[in-house]
Amino acid sequence: MPGTTAAPEVELIIDGSGGGGGGGDGDGDSGRRPRKPPQCRYPTAIALGMISILMFFLGLCSAFVILKHVSENWIPLHLPKILWLNTAILLLSSYALEKARHRLAAGDFAGFRTLWRGATILGVLFLAGQLLAWLQLVSRGLYIASNQGISFLYIFTAAHAVHLLGGIAALLYVLVRNFEKGRISRNTAVEIVSYYWHFMDGLWICLLLLLYLGR
């Protein structure tokens, strides 16, 4: 009719999630198992951590190179031979760790645990070998304050050992953790711990080569 304004129809859409006797939580797993957060954030976190560690060691290496070339009191280094054996042990540990990852991917959980445990033991042996290297230096009368070159040998090995201890703690965490109740999955934990361990392996090789070539 003239002069009559048709009111627009307004449709109200009500979200019926939880309807039909669902209890209103909208999650069939609620109360049984916590939902794991996105796993991609863990590799990002370990990558940032490795970058910060790398920057720290780059600072030490820069100081080593500069002092070697400008110092008038620099005494050539004589590396303990056990350092080469320790390096072989650490490389073998990385190899065992990588084999463990492959066993886990293949569904061989028992094989994974055996290899992972072996990698952890080899890591501990590496640290014990580094301590023996220190004892050899002390037996020769070489202490951290003896000269600049020896000081860097102590500093490099000590700083690397402290960071490697964190890697060993992470290896043990993977062995004993109940991942069914954790916020991180086993596959993600194995992946990021492997990244860190291989990083510490490569870092040690670079430090050893720097010490050897900087004699």
C-alpha positions as CSV (number, residue, x, y, z in Angstrom):
1,M,0.0,0.0,0.0
2,P,1.2,3.6,-0.6
3,G,3.1,5.1,2.4
4,T,3.7,1.7,3.9
5,T,7.4,0.9,4.6
6,A,8.4,-2.7,4.5
7,A,10.6,-3.6,7.5
8,P,13.7,-5.5,6.4
9,E,13.9,-9.0,7.5
10,V,16.7,-9.6,10.0
11,E,18.0,-13.1,10.2
12,L,19.7,-14.0,13.4
13,I,22.3,-16.8,13.0
14,I,22.9,-18.5,16.2
15,D,26.0,-20.7,16.4
16,G,24.7,-24.0,17.7
17,S,28.1,-25.5,18.5
18,G,27.7,-27.8,21.5
19,G,24.0,-28.3,20.7
20,G,22.4,-31.7,20.5
21,G,23.5,-32.8,23.9
22,G,27.3,-31.9,23.3
23,G,27.6,-30.3,26.8
24,G,28.7,-27.0,25.3
25,D,32.5,-27.6,25.2
26,G,32.7,-28.3,21.5
27,D,35.7,-30.7,21.9
28,G,35.2,-34.4,22.1
29,D,38.7,-34.8,23.6
30,S,38.0,-32.3,26.4
31,G,38.8,-33.7,29.8
32,R,40.7,-36.6,28.4
33,R,44.0,-35.4,26.8
34,P,45.3,-31.8,26.5
35,R,45.5,-30.5,23.0
36,K,49.1,-30.1,21.9
37,P,50.1,-26.6,20.7
38,P,51.4,-26.0,17.2
39,Q,54.8,-27.9,17.0
40,C,56.4,-25.5,14.5
41,R,57.3,-23.0,17.3
42,Y,59.8,-25.4,18.9
43,P,62.2,-25.6,15.9
44,T,62.0,-21.8,15.7
45,A,62.9,-21.5,19.3
46,I,65.9,-23.8,19.1
47,A,67.1,-22.0,15.9
48,L,67.1,-18.7,17.8
49,G,69.0,-20.4,20.6
50,M,71.6,-21.7,18.3
51,I,72.1,-18.3,16.6
52,S,72.7,-16.7,20.0
53,I,75.3,-19.4,20.9
54,L,77.0,-19.0,17.5
55,M,77.3,-15.2,18.0
56,F,78.8,-15.9,21.4
57,F,81.5,-18.2,20.0
58,L,82.1,-15.9,17.1
59,G,83.1,-13.2,19.6
60,L,85.5,-15.6,21.3
61,C,87.0,-16.7,17.9
62,S,87.5,-13.1,16.8
63,A,89.3,-12.3,20.0
64,F,91.5,-15.4,19.5
65,V,92.5,-14.4,15.9
66,I,93.1,-10.8,16.8
67,L,95.3,-11.5,19.9
68,K,97.3,-14.1,18.0
69,H,98.3,-11.5,15.4
70,V,98.9,-8.5,17.6
71,S,100.2,-10.0,20.8
72,E,104.0,-10.1,21.3
73,N,103.7,-12.7,24.0
74,W,101.8,-15.3,22.0
75,I,103.1,-18.9,22.6
76,P,102.2,-21.6,20.1
77,L,99.7,-24.1,21.2
78,H,100.4,-27.8,21.7
79,L,97.0,-29.5,21.7
80,P,96.6,-32.7,23.8
81,K,96.3,-35.6,21.4
82,I,93.2,-36.9,23.3
83,L,91.3,-34.0,21.7
84,W,91.3,-35.8,18.4
85,L,89.9,-39.0,20.1
86,N,87.3,-36.9,21.7
87,T,86.3,-35.5,18.4
88,A,85.9,-39.0,16.9
89,I,83.7,-39.9,19.9
90,L,81.5,-36.9,19.3
91,L,81.2,-37.6,15.6
92,L,80.2,-41.2,16.4
93,S,77.6,-39.8,18.8
94,S,76.0,-37.7,16.1
95,Y,76.0,-40.7,13.8
96,A,74.2,-42.8,16.4
97,L,71.7,-40.0,16.9
98,E,70.9,-39.8,13.2
99,K,70.4,-43.6,13.0
100,A,68.1,-43.4,16.0
101,R,66.0,-40.8,14.1
102,H,65.7,-43.2,11.2
103,R,64.7,-46.1,13.5
104,L,61.9,-43.9,15.0
105,A,60.7,-42.9,11.6
106,A,60.5,-46.6,10.7
107,G,58.5,-47.4,13.8
108,D,61.3,-49.4,15.5
109,F,60.9,-47.8,18.9
110,A,63.2,-50.3,20.7
111,G,66.0,-49.7,18.2
112,F,65.4,-45.9,18.5
113,R,65.9,-46.1,22.3
114,T,69.0,-48.2,22.1
115,L,70.7,-45.9,19.6
116,W,69.6,-42.8,21.4
117,R,70.9,-44.1,24.7
118,G,74.2,-45.0,22.9
119,A,74.5,-41.4,21.6
120,T,73.9,-40.1,25.1
121,I,76.6,-42.3,26.6
122,L,79.1,-41.2,23.9
123,G,78.3,-37.6,24.7
124,V,79.2,-38.2,28.3
125,L,82.4,-39.9,27.2
126,F,83.3,-36.9,25.2
127,L,83.0,-34.6,28.2
128,A,85.1,-37.1,30.3
129,G,87.7,-36.9,27.5
130,Q,87.7,-33.1,27.7
131,L,88.3,-33.3,31.4
132,L,91.3,-35.7,30.7
133,A,92.7,-33.1,28.3
134,W,92.6,-30.5,31.0
135,L,94.4,-32.9,33.4
136,Q,97.1,-33.5,30.8
137,L,97.6,-29.7,30.5
138,V,97.8,-29.4,34.3
139,S,100.4,-32.3,34.4
140,R,102.5,-30.3,32.0
141,G,102.3,-27.2,34.2
142,L,99.9,-25.4,31.8
143,Y,97.1,-23.5,33.5
144,I,94.5,-21.0,32.3
145,A,96.8,-18.1,33.3
146,S,100.0,-19.6,31.8
147,N,99.7,-17.8,28.5
148,Q,97.1,-16.4,26.1
149,G,97.0,-19.4,23.8
150,I,96.4,-21.9,26.6
151,S,93.8,-19.5,28.1
152,F,91.8,-19.8,24.9
153,L,92.1,-23.6,24.9
154,Y,90.6,-23.7,28.3
155,I,87.9,-21.1,27.5
156,F,86.9,-22.8,24.2
157,T,86.7,-26.3,25.7
158,A,84.9,-25.1,28.9
159,A,82.3,-23.0,27.1
160,H,81.6,-25.8,24.6
161,A,81.3,-28.3,27.4
162,V,78.8,-26.2,29.3
163,H,76.6,-25.9,26.2
164,L,77.0,-29.6,25.5
165,L,75.8,-30.4,29.0
166,G,72.5,-28.8,27.9
167,G,72.4,-31.2,25.0
168,I,73.0,-34.2,27.2
169,A,70.2,-33.0,29.4
170,A,67.9,-32.8,26.4
171,L,68.9,-36.3,25.3
172,L,68.0,-37.7,28.7
173,Y,64.7,-35.8,28.6
174,V,63.7,-37.6,25.4
175,L,64.6,-40.9,27.0
176,V,62.5,-40.5,30.2
177,R,59.7,-38.1,29.1
178,N,56.1,-39.4,28.8
179,F,55.1,-37.7,25.6
180,E,51.5,-38.8,25.8
181,K,50.9,-36.2,28.5
182,G,53.4,-33.6,27.2
183,R,52.8,-30.5,25.2
184,I,55.5,-31.5,22.7
185,S,55.4,-34.6,20.6
186,R,58.2,-37.2,20.6
187,N,59.0,-36.6,16.9
188,T,59.3,-32.9,17.4
189,A,61.5,-33.3,20.5
190,V,63.8,-35.8,18.7
191,E,64.0,-33.4,15.8
192,I,65.0,-30.3,17.7
193,V,67.4,-32.2,20.0
194,S,69.1,-33.6,17.0
195,Y,69.5,-30.2,15.4
196,Y,71.1,-28.9,18.6
197,W,73.4,-31.9,19.0
198,H,74.7,-31.8,15.4
199,F,75.2,-28.0,15.8
200,M,77.3,-28.6,18.9
201,D,79.2,-31.2,16.9
202,G,80.0,-28.9,14.1
203,L,80.8,-26.1,16.5
204,W,83.4,-28.2,18.2
205,I,85.1,-29.2,14.9
206,C,85.4,-25.5,14.0
207,L,86.9,-24.6,17.4
208,L,89.4,-27.5,17.2
209,L,90.5,-26.5,13.7
210,L,90.9,-22.9,14.8
211,L,93.1,-24.0,17.7
212,Y,95.1,-26.3,15.4
213,L,95.6,-23.8,12.6
214,G,96.2,-21.0,15.1
215,R,99.2,-22.6,16.7
